[in-house]
Amino acid sequence: MKNLINKDNAFANSPEAGVEWKQKTEKERILIIEEKLKTNPKHSIFEVFNANKDAQVILKTEQSILAKERGLLLLEVEEVLKKSIEEAITVWLEPIGDKSKLRNLRGITIKSVE
């Protein structure tokens, strides 16, 4: 993976999704991405939750991934998808709730203020 951390990249505009990507339905985009993820066992742990017209792709997984490995794995997935499907793809991981049984037993719930 090439190093993209420099001042020029910080101020560059993000690539926009191509016409071909935007013309596909969300189901078609999801199928294309899932097929690509299946080709690598490390990437096949992910399921596509959402793939919108702006090339924002949200993945989810049921497996636990160590924090020190998660970022690099997602960057690797994003690079593969950018090279093979659409240059503008940005990968996000769906946030998962607190899995601690002890904290969940306390009956504390967090409500957002709107």
TIMI-2910 file (N, C-alpha, C, CB; in pm, 1 decimal, decimal comma, always signed):
<rs>
+----------+----------+----------+----------+----------+----------+----------+----------+----------+----------+----------+----------+------+
!      n_x !      n_y !      n_z !     ca_x !     ca_y !     ca_z !      c_x !      c_y !      c_z !     cb_x !     cb_y !     cb_z ! resn !
+----------+----------+----------+----------+----------+----------+----------+----------+----------+----------+----------+----------+------+
!    +85,3 !   -115,7 !     +0,0 !     +0,0 !     +0,0 !     +0,0 !    +90,6 !   +122,9 !     +0,0 !    -97,4 !     -0,7 !   +122,1 !  Met !
!    +60,4 !   +217,7 !    -89,0 !   +144,7 !   +336,1 !    -95,3 !   +106,2 !   +435,4 !    +14,4 !   +134,0 !   +402,1 !   -233,7 !  Lys !
!   +204,2 !   +514,4 !    +53,8 !   +183,0 !   +612,8 !   +159,0 !   +118,4 !   +737,4 !   +100,0 !   +316,0 !   +648,1 !   +229,1 !  Asn !
!     -1,3 !   +770,4 !   +142,6 !    -74,5 !   +885,4 !    +89,6 !    -77,2 !  +1002,9 !   +185,6 !   -215,4 !   +845,3 !    +56,1 !  Leu !
!     +3,4 !   +996,0 !   +290,1 !     +1,0 !  +1102,5 !   +389,1 !   +100,6 !  +1210,7 !   +348,2 !    +33,6 !  +1047,7 !   +530,6 !  Ile !
!    +47,3 !  +1318,9 !   +294,7 !   +127,1 !  +1437,6 !   +268,0 !    +34,1 !  +1557,6 !   +255,4 !   +212,9 !  +1419,8 !   +139,4 !  Asn !
!    +91,5 !  +1675,2 !   +256,3 !    +12,0 !  +1798,1 !   +258,8 !    -73,2 !  +1814,7 !   +133,7 !   +102,7 !  +1918,1 !   +274,5 !  Lys !
!    -21,2 !  +1775,4 !    +17,3 !    -96,9 !  +1789,4 !   -107,3 !   -225,8 !  +1708,1 !   -103,8 !    -11,5 !  +1746,1 !   -226,4 !  Asp !
!   -218,0 !  +1587,3 !    -51,7 !   -337,4 !  +1502,8 !    -44,9 !   -438,1 !  +1554,0 !    +56,2 !   -298,9 !  +1360,8 !    -10,4 !  Asn !
!   -392,5 !  +1623,8 !   +157,6 !   -483,0 !  +1675,3 !   +259,7 !   -579,0 !  +1779,3 !   +202,0 !   -403,4 !  +1735,7 !   +374,9 !  Ala !
!   -534,2 !  +1854,0 !   +101,4 !   -616,2 !  +1960,0 !    +43,6 !   -678,6 !  +1921,8 !    -90,5 !   -533,3 !  +2084,0 !    +26,5 !  Phe !
!   -653,6 !  +1801,4 !   -136,7 !   -708,1 !  +1757,2 !   -265,7 !   -856,0 !  +1722,3 !   -251,9 !   -629,3 !  +1635,4 !   -319,5 !  Ala !
!   -930,8 !  +1742,4 !   -358,1 !  -1071,7 !  +1703,1 !   -360,3 !  -1082,3 !  +1551,9 !   -371,3 !  -1146,6 !  +1771,6 !   -477,2 !  Asn !
!  -1180,4 !  +1495,7 !   -304,7 !  -1204,4 !  +1351,8 !   -315,2 !  -1259,7 !  +1321,6 !   -453,8 !  -1302,4 !  +1302,3 !   -204,0 !  Ser !
!  -1225,4 !  +1205,1 !   -509,0 !  -1281,6 !  +1170,5 !   -640,4 !  -1432,1 !  +1151,1 !   -632,8 !  -1215,7 !  +1043,5 !   -695,1 !  Pro !
!  -1499,7 !  +1188,1 !   -738,8 !  -1645,0 !  +1170,5 !   -744,7 !  -1676,8 !  +1038,0 !   -811,8 !  -1712,6 !  +1287,8 !   -820,6 !  Glu !
!  -1787,7 !   +978,8 !   -771,6 !  -1831,3 !   +852,2 !   -829,7 !  -1862,5 !   +871,2 !   -977,8 !  -1955,0 !   +797,1 !   -754,7 !  Ala !
!  -1828,0 !   +771,8 !  -1057,1 !  -1852,2 !   +777,6 !  -1200,4 !  -1998,0 !   +755,5 !  -1236,0 !  -1767,3 !   +676,0 !  -1270,7 !  Gly !
!  -2030,9 !   +789,8 !  -1359,2 !  -2167,8 !   +776,5 !  -1407,9 !  -2213,6 !   +630,9 !  -1402,3 !  -2178,9 !   +830,2 !  -1551,3 !  Val !
!  -2124,9 !   +539,8 !  -1438,7 !  -2160,3 !   +396,9 !  -1438,5 !  -2199,9 !   +350,9 !  -1298,0 !  -2041,9 !   +311,6 !  -1490,7 !  Glu !
!  -2125,5 !   +395,1 !  -1196,7 !  -2157,0 !   +359,5 !  -1058,2 !  -2291,6 !   +416,6 !  -1016,4 !  -2047,3 !   +409,3 !   -963,6 !  Trp !
!  -2315,2 !   +542,5 !  -1050,7 !  -2438,5 !   +610,6 !  -1010,0 !  -2562,1 !   +552,5 !  -1077,2 !  -2428,8 !   +758,4 !  -1041,2 !  Lys !
!  -2546,1 !   +497,3 !  -1197,1 !  -2660,8 !   +443,2 !  -1270,9 !  -2705,3 !   +306,8 !  -1218,2 !  -2626,5 !   +431,8 !  -1418,5 !  Gln !
!  -2618,4 !   +238,8 !  -1146,7 !  -2655,1 !   +108,3 !  -1091,2 !  -2749,2 !   +127,0 !   -972,2 !  -2528,6 !    +29,1 !  -1048,5 !  Lys !
!  -2833,0 !    +27,4 !   -949,3 !  -2918,2 !    +30,0 !   -830,4 !  -2832,3 !     -6,7 !   -709,2 !  -3040,3 !    -68,3 !   -845,3 !  Thr !
!  -2883,0 !    +21,2 !   -591,2 !  -2806,9 !    -12,1 !   -471,1 !  -2782,9 !   -162,7 !   -461,7 !  -2880,4 !    +37,8 !   -345,7 !  Glu !
!  -2881,7 !   -242,5 !   -499,0 !  -2864,9 !   -388,3 !   -495,6 !  -2753,0 !   -434,0 !   -589,2 !  -2996,4 !   -457,8 !   -533,6 !  Lys !
!  -2746,1 !   -374,2 !   -708,3 !  -2640,0 !   -409,1 !   -802,9 !  -2502,8 !   -372,6 !   -746,4 !  -2662,5 !   -338,3 !   -937,5 !  Glu !
!  -2492,8 !   -254,8 !   -685,7 !  -2365,1 !   -211,6 !   -628,1 !  -2323,5 !   -305,1 !   -514,8 !  -2374,9 !    -66,2 !   -576,5 !  Arg !
!  -2419,7 !   -343,6 !   -431,3 !  -2389,7 !   -433,5 !   -320,0 !  -2342,0 !   -569,0 !   -371,6 !  -2513,5 !   -451,3 !   -230,1 !  Ile !
!  -2408,6 !   -622,2 !   -473,0 !  -2368,4 !   -752,3 !   -529,3 !  -2227,6 !   -748,1 !   -586,3 !  -2466,4 !   -795,7 !   -638,2 !  Leu !
!  -2194,5 !   -641,4 !   -656,5 !  -2060,9 !   -627,8 !   -715,5 !  -1955,0 !   -627,1 !   -605,9 !  -2051,2 !   -498,7 !   -800,4 !  Ile !
!  -1979,7 !   -551,4 !   -500,4 !  -1882,6 !   -541,9 !   -391,1 !  -1871,3 !   -674,5 !   -317,3 !  -1922,2 !   -430,2 !   -293,2 !  Ile !
!  -1984,7 !   -740,0 !   -289,6 !  -1980,3 !   -867,5 !   -218,5 !  -1905,9 !   -974,3 !   -298,0 !  -2121,4 !   -915,0 !   -187,7 !  Glu !
!  -1923,1 !   -975,3 !   -429,0 !  -1849,1 !  -1070,8 !   -512,5 !  -1698,7 !  -1047,9 !   -501,6 !  -1893,5 !  -1059,6 !   -659,4 !  Glu !
!  -1658,6 !   -922,0 !   -499,9 !  -1515,6 !   -890,2 !   -488,0 !  -1463,2 !   -928,5 !   -350,8 !  -1490,8 !   -740,7 !   -513,8 !  Lys !
!  -1541,7 !   -906,0 !   -245,7 !  -1498,2 !   -940,9 !   -110,9 !  -1480,8 !  -1091,5 !    -94,0 !  -1597,7 !   -888,7 !     -8,8 !  Leu !
!  -1562,0 !  -1170,0 !   -163,9 !  -1554,9 !  -1316,4 !   -152,4 !  -1425,6 !  -1373,5 !   -209,8 !  -1673,8 !  -1379,8 !   -222,8 !  Lys !
!  -1355,1 !  -1297,6 !   -293,4 !  -1234,2 !  -1349,5 !   -356,9 !  -1115,1 !  -1356,1 !   -262,0 !  -1198,7 !  -1264,4 !   -475,6 !  Thr !
!  -1124,7 !  -1290,5 !   -146,1 !  -1015,8 !  -1292,7 !    -48,9 !  -1072,7 !  -1338,4 !    +85,9 !   -947,4 !  -1151,5 !    -36,9 !  Asn !
!  -1018,3 !  -1446,3 !   +143,2 !  -1071,5 !  -1496,9 !   +270,2 !  -1069,0 !  -1393,9 !   +383,3 !   -993,5 !  -1618,1 !   +312,3 !  Pro !
!   -968,4 !  -1305,8 !   +385,8 !   -962,4 !  -1202,4 !   +490,4 !  -1075,5 !  -1101,8 !   +475,2 !   -827,5 !  -1129,8 !   +486,5 !  Lys !
!  -1117,7 !  -1078,1 !   +352,5 !  -1221,3 !   -978,2 !   +325,7 !  -1361,9 !  -1038,3 !   +328,3 !  -1196,2 !   -912,5 !   +191,0 !  His !
!  -1370,1 !  -1169,0 !   +319,9 !  -1501,7 !  -1233,2 !   +312,3 !  -1577,5 !  -1229,5 !   +445,5 !  -1485,9 !  -1377,0 !   +267,1 !  Ser !
!  -1513,2 !  -1181,7 !   +550,6 !  -1581,8 !  -1169,2 !   +680,4 !  -1679,0 !  -1051,8 !   +680,4 !  -1479,5 !  -1152,0 !   +793,8 !  Ile !
!  -1667,3 !   -965,0 !   +581,1 !  -1751,5 !   -845,8 !   +575,0 !  -1874,9 !   -869,7 !   +489,3 !  -1672,2 !   -727,5 !   +520,4 !  Phe !
!  -1982,5 !   -803,7 !   +528,9 !  -2107,5 !   -803,3 !   +453,4 !  -2137,7 !   -657,8 !   +421,2 !  -2226,1 !   -871,6 !   +533,9 !  Glu !
!  -2185,9 !   -632,3 !   +301,0 !  -2215,2 !   -494,9 !   +261,8 !  -2351,7 !   -455,9 !   +317,5 !  -2211,6 !   -478,6 !   +106,6 !  Val !
!  -2352,7 !   -351,1 !   +397,0 !  -2474,8 !   -300,7 !   +458,2 !  -2540,3 !   -195,7 !   +368,9 !  -2445,0 !   -241,8 !   +596,6 !  Phe !
!  -2456,9 !   -114,1 !   +303,8 !  -2507,9 !     -4,4 !   +222,6 !  -2401,2 !    +34,4 !   +120,4 !  -2547,6 !   +117,8 !   +311,7 !  Asn !
!  -2444,3 !    +72,7 !     +1,2 !  -2353,7 !   +123,0 !   -102,3 !  -2429,1 !   +231,4 !   -179,1 !  -2304,4 !     +7,1 !   -198,9 !  Ala !
!  -2408,8 !   +356,7 !   -139,7 !  -2489,1 !   +463,3 !   -199,1 !  -2428,3 !   +519,7 !   -327,8 !  -2507,3 !   +574,7 !    -99,1 !  Asn !
!  -2499,3 !   +612,9 !   -389,2 !  -2457,4 !   +670,5 !   -517,3 !  -2328,3 !   +749,6 !   -507,1 !  -2565,8 !   +759,3 !   -571,6 !  Lys !
!  -2297,0 !   +800,7 !   -388,6 !  -2174,2 !   +877,7 !   -369,4 !  -2054,0 !   +789,1 !   -340,9 !  -2192,2 !   +976,2 !   -256,5 !  Asp !
!  -2070,1 !   +659,0 !   -356,2 !  -1964,6 !   +558,9 !   -337,0 !  -1922,9 !   +545,1 !   -190,9 !  -1843,6 !   +594,7 !   -421,0 !  Ala !
!  -2013,0 !   +577,0 !    -99,8 !  -1990,5 !   +552,9 !    +42,5 !  -2040,5 !   +410,9 !    +70,4 !  -2064,5 !   +661,2 !   +133,8 !  Gln !
!  -1950,4 !   +322,8 !   +110,1 !  -1983,5 !   +182,7 !   +132,4 !  -1972,5 !   +152,6 !   +281,9 !  -1890,1 !    +89,0 !    +49,4 !  Val !
!  -2080,6 !   +101,7 !   +338,2 !  -2080,9 !    +65,4 !   +480,0 !  -2079,0 !    -86,8 !   +490,0 !  -2205,7 !   +125,4 !   +554,6 !  Ile !
!  -1978,1 !   -137,6 !   +558,5 !  -1963,0 !   -281,2 !   +578,7 !  -1999,4 !   -315,4 !   +721,6 !  -1819,1 !   -327,4 !   +546,3 !  Leu !
!  -2038,0 !   -439,5 !   +742,5 !  -2060,5 !   -487,7 !   +878,9 !  -2003,5 !   -627,9 !   +889,3 !  -2212,7 !   -486,1 !   +916,3 !  Lys !
!  -1974,9 !   -668,1 !  +1011,2 !  -1921,8 !   -801,0 !  +1036,2 !  -1965,3 !   -847,0 !  +1174,3 !  -1767,9 !   -802,5 !  +1023,7 !  Thr !
!  -1979,5 !   -975,3 !  +1189,3 !  -2014,5 !  -1033,5 !  +1318,4 !  -1889,0 !  -1076,4 !  +1393,6 !  -2109,1 !  -1153,1 !  +1299,8 !  Glu !
!  -1776,1 !  -1080,1 !  +1324,1 !  -1651,7 !  -1123,4 !  +1386,6 !  -1585,8 !  -1008,9 !  +1462,4 !  -1555,9 !  -1178,9 !  +1281,5 !  Gln !
!  -1518,1 !  -1043,1 !  +1569,5 !  -1441,2 !   -944,3 !  +1643,1 !  -1307,4 !   -925,8 !  +1573,1 !  -1421,7 !   -986,9 !  +1791,6 !  Ser !
!  -1271,9 !   -801,0 !  +1552,1 !  -1143,2 !   -769,5 !  +1490,4 !  -1069,5 !   -680,4 !  +1588,4 !  -1159,9 !   -699,8 !  +1349,1 !  Ile !
!   -945,7 !   -715,6 !  +1619,5 !   -867,1 !   -633,6 !  +1710,3 !   -853,7 !   -492,5 !  +1655,8 !   -728,9 !   -695,4 !  +1733,1 !  Leu !
!   -855,5 !   -395,4 !  +1743,7 !   -848,3 !   -255,3 !  +1702,8 !   -721,6 !   -227,5 !  +1622,0 !   -853,4 !   -163,9 !  +1825,4 !  Ala !
!   -610,7 !   -289,5 !  +1659,0 !   -484,9 !   -264,2 !  +1588,3 !   -485,7 !   -323,9 !  +1447,1 !   -367,7 !   -321,5 !  +1668,1 !  Lys !
!   -572,7 !   -419,4 !  +1420,4 !   -581,6 !   -481,5 !  +1287,8 !   -695,4 !   -424,0 !  +1203,1 !   -600,3 !   -631,3 !  +1302,5 !  Glu !
!   -797,7 !   -372,5 !  +1268,0 !   -919,2 !   -328,6 !  +1199,7 !   -893,0 !   -217,1 !  +1098,6 !  -1020,7 !   -281,9 !  +1301,3 !  Arg !
!   -820,4 !   -114,6 !  +1137,6 !   -794,5 !     -1,5 !  +1048,8 !   -720,6 !    -42,4 !   +923,4 !   -715,9 !   +104,1 !  +1121,1 !  Gly !
!   -614,3 !   -121,7 !   +941,6 !   -536,4 !   -166,1 !   +826,0 !   -617,2 !   -256,9 !   +734,2 !   -411,1 !   -238,5 !   +872,1 !  Leu !
!   -698,8 !   -341,9 !   +793,5 !   -782,7 !   -431,1 !   +713,8 !   -883,2 !   -352,0 !   +630,8 !   -855,8 !   -530,6 !   +804,2 !  Leu !
!   -944,6 !   -251,4 !   +691,8 !  -1041,1 !   -169,0 !   +618,4 !   -973,5 !    -88,4 !   +507,7 !  -1113,8 !    -74,5 !   +714,3 !  Leu !
!   -853,1 !    -38,0 !   +533,7 !   -779,3 !    +33,3 !   +429,7 !   -745,0 !    -60,0 !   +313,7 !   -651,1 !    +95,2 !   +487,7 !  Leu !
!   -709,2 !   -183,3 !   +347,1 !   -677,5 !   -282,8 !   +244,6 !   -801,1 !   -312,8 !   +159,0 !   -624,2 !   -412,7 !   +309,9 !  Glu !
!   -915,2 !   -332,1 !   +224,7 !  -1040,6 !   -357,6 !   +153,1 !  -1073,7 !   -239,1 !    +62,6 !  -1156,8 !   -383,7 !   +253,0 !  Val !
!  -1060,3 !   -118,7 !   +116,1 !  -1090,7 !     +1,2 !    +38,4 !  -1000,6 !    +11,7 !    -84,3 !  -1075,7 !   +126,1 !   +125,2 !  Glu !
!   -872,9 !    -17,2 !    -67,3 !   -779,4 !    -10,9 !   -179,5 !   -816,6 !   -111,2 !   -289,5 !   -636,5 !    -37,2 !   -130,5 !  Glu !
!   -853,1 !   -231,9 !   -250,5 !   -893,0 !   -334,3 !   -347,3 !  -1018,3 !   -290,0 !   -423,0 !   -918,1 !   -469,5 !   -276,3 !  Val !
!  -1115,2 !   -238,0 !   -351,0 !  -1239,8 !   -194,1 !   -414,3 !  -1216,5 !    -74,4 !   -505,9 !  -1343,9 !   -158,7 !   -307,8 !  Leu !
!  -1129,8 !    +17,1 !   -465,8 !  -1098,8 !   +133,5 !   -549,2 !  -1031,8 !    +91,0 !   -680,6 !  -1007,6 !   +231,3 !   -472,5 !  Lys !
!   -940,2 !     -3,2 !   -671,5 !   -866,5 !    -46,4 !   -790,3 !   -952,1 !   -129,8 !   -885,2 !   -744,5 !   -125,9 !   -749,0 !  Lys !
!  -1044,8 !   -206,4 !   -829,7 !  -1117,0 !   -300,9 !   -914,5 !  -1259,2 !   -259,3 !   -951,6 !  -1122,1 !   -431,7 !   -847,0 !  Ser !
!  -1321,5 !   -171,1 !   -874,3 !  -1462,1 !   -138,5 !   -898,9 !  -1482,7 !     +9,1 !   -929,5 !  -1546,2 !   -177,7 !   -779,3 !  Ile !
!  -1448,9 !    +95,0 !   -834,1 !  -1476,7 !   +239,2 !   -848,9 !  -1375,8 !   +317,8 !   -765,7 !  -1623,7 !   +273,8 !   -804,7 !  Glu !
!  -1309,4 !   +412,1 !   -830,3 !  -1203,9 !   +490,6 !   -765,4 !  -1253,0 !   +572,7 !   -646,2 !  -1140,9 !   +582,6 !   -865,9 !  Glu !
!  -1378,2 !   +612,1 !   -647,5 !  -1431,6 !   +702,0 !   -544,5 !  -1481,8 !   +631,2 !   -418,9 !  -1543,0 !   +782,5 !   -602,2 !  Ala !
!  -1475,8 !   +499,7 !   -415,2 !  -1530,0 !   +425,3 !   -300,1 !  -1458,9 !   +464,2 !   -170,9 !  -1517,0 !   +273,5 !   -323,1 !  Ile !
!  -1539,6 !   +487,9 !    -68,1 !  -1490,3 !   +510,5 !    +67,0 !  -1557,9 !   +407,6 !   +156,3 !  -1518,5 !   +657,9 !   +116,1 !  Thr !
!  -1478,3 !   +334,2 !   +232,5 !  -1530,3 !   +225,1 !   +314,8 !  -1545,8 !   +270,0 !   +458,9 !  -1438,2 !   +102,5 !   +307,0 !  Val !
!  -1659,9 !   +236,0 !   +516,9 !  -1690,6 !   +261,9 !   +656,9 !  -1733,7 !   +130,8 !   +720,3 !  -1801,2 !   +371,4 !   +672,1 !  Trp !
!  -1710,1 !   +116,7 !   +849,4 !  -1754,1 !     -2,1 !   +921,6 !  -1871,1 !    +37,3 !  +1011,6 !  -1637,0 !    -64,7 !  +1005,1 !  Leu !
!  -1979,4 !    -38,8 !  +1002,5 !  -2097,9 !    -10,5 !  +1084,0 !  -2060,6 !    -22,2 !  +1231,8 !  -2215,4 !   -108,0 !  +1048,4 !  Glu !
!  -2092,8 !    +78,9 !  +1309,2 !  -2062,2 !    +69,7 !  +1452,8 !  -2149,1 !    -36,4 !  +1518,5 !  -2083,1 !   +206,3 !  +1522,4 !  Pro !
!  -2090,0 !   -109,1 !  +1610,8 !  -2165,6 !   -211,6 !  +1682,0 !  -2185,5 !   -166,8 !  +1825,8 !  -2093,3 !   -349,2 !  +1676,4 !  Ile !
!  -2294,2 !   -209,8 !  +1883,7 !  -2326,1 !   -172,1 !  +2020,4 !  -2233,9 !   -237,7 !  +2121,1 !  -2468,5 !   -207,5 !  +2051,6 !  Gly !
!  -2250,4 !   -201,2 !  +2243,1 !  -2171,0 !   -254,4 !  +2352,4 !  -2209,8 !   -400,1 !  +2375,4 !  -2190,6 !   -170,5 !  +2481,4 !  Asp !
!  -2111,3 !   -489,5 !  +2366,5 !  -2139,3 !   -632,2 !  +2382,6 !  -2115,5 !   -681,1 !  +2525,7 !  -2053,6 !   -712,3 !  +2286,5 !  Lys !
!  -2078,1 !   -591,0 !  +2614,3 !  -2051,5 !   -629,7 !  +2751,7 !  -2181,6 !   -668,4 !  +2822,2 !  -1981,2 !   -515,6 !  +2827,0 !  Ser !
!  -2189,9 !   -792,0 !  +2865,2 !  -2309,7 !   -839,2 !  +2933,9 !  -2325,1 !   -772,0 !  +3069,5 !  -2305,1 !   -990,8 !  +2950,8 !  Lys !
!  -2213,7 !   -742,3 !  +3135,8 !  -2221,7 !   -678,0 !  +3266,8 !  -2277,4 !   -536,8 !  +3255,8 !  -2084,4 !   -674,8 !  +3332,9 !  Leu !
!  -2228,6 !   -459,0 !  +3159,2 !  -2280,1 !   -323,2 !  +3144,1 !  -2426,1 !   -324,9 !  +3099,8 !  -2195,1 !   -244,7 !  +3043,3 !  Arg !
!  -2462,1 !   -422,5 !  +3017,8 !  -2599,9 !   -431,4 !  +2972,0 !  -2694,6 !   -471,5 !  +3085,0 !  -2610,5 !   -530,7 !  +2857,6 !  Asn !
!  -2645,9 !   -543,8 !  +3186,3 !  -2729,2 !   -586,2 !  +3299,1 !  -2765,6 !   -469,4 !  +3390,1 !  -2657,5 !   -693,8 !  +3379,7 !  Leu !
!  -2686,9 !   -363,9 !  +3387,7 !  -2713,3 !   -249,8 !  +3475,6 !  -2840,2 !   -176,4 !  +3437,1 !  -2596,5 !   -153,8 !  +3473,3 !  Arg !
!  -2889,1 !   -198,7 !  +3319,4 !  -3011,6 !   -133,5 !  +3276,8 !  -2992,9 !    +10,7 !  +3234,1 !  -3110,8 !   -139,3 !  +3385,7 !  Gly !
!  -2870,2 !    +49,3 !  +3210,2 !  -2843,9 !   +186,2 !  +3168,9 !  -2857,5 !   +197,0 !  +3018,4 !  -2704,1 !   +231,7 !  +3214,3 !  Ile !
!  -2933,6 !   +293,0 !  +2974,5 !  -2944,4 !   +317,8 !  +2830,8 !  -2903,4 !   +461,3 !  +2802,7 !  -3088,8 !   +290,5 !  +2779,5 !  Thr !
!  -2843,6 !   +483,6 !  +2692,0 !  -2798,9 !   +616,8 !  +2653,0 !  -2893,7 !   +667,8 !  +2545,7 !  -2650,7 !   +615,3 !  +2601,9 !  Ile !
!  -2952,5 !   +782,3 !  +2573,5 !  -3044,2 !   +843,0 !  +2477,7 !  -2976,4 !   +963,9 !  +2416,6 !  -3178,9 !   +882,5 !  +2544,9 !  Lys !
!  -2993,1 !   +978,4 !  +2287,4 !  -2933,2 !  +1093,7 !  +2222,6 !  -3020,2 !  +1216,3 !  +2245,1 !  -2913,6 !  +1067,9 !  +2072,3 !  Ser !
!  -2955,8 !  +1330,3 !  +2254,8 !  -3026,7 !  +1455,9 !  +2274,5 !  -3046,7 !  +1519,5 !  +2139,7 !  -2950,2 !  +1550,9 !  +2370,3 !  Val !
!  -3170,0 !  +1546,1 !  +2105,3 !  -3199,2 !  +1605,5 !  +1973,9 !  -3278,8 !  +1729,9 !  +1986,4 !  -3272,2 !  +1509,0 !  +1886,1 !  Glu !
+----------+----------+----------+----------+----------+----------+----------+----------+----------+----------+----------+----------+------+
</rs>
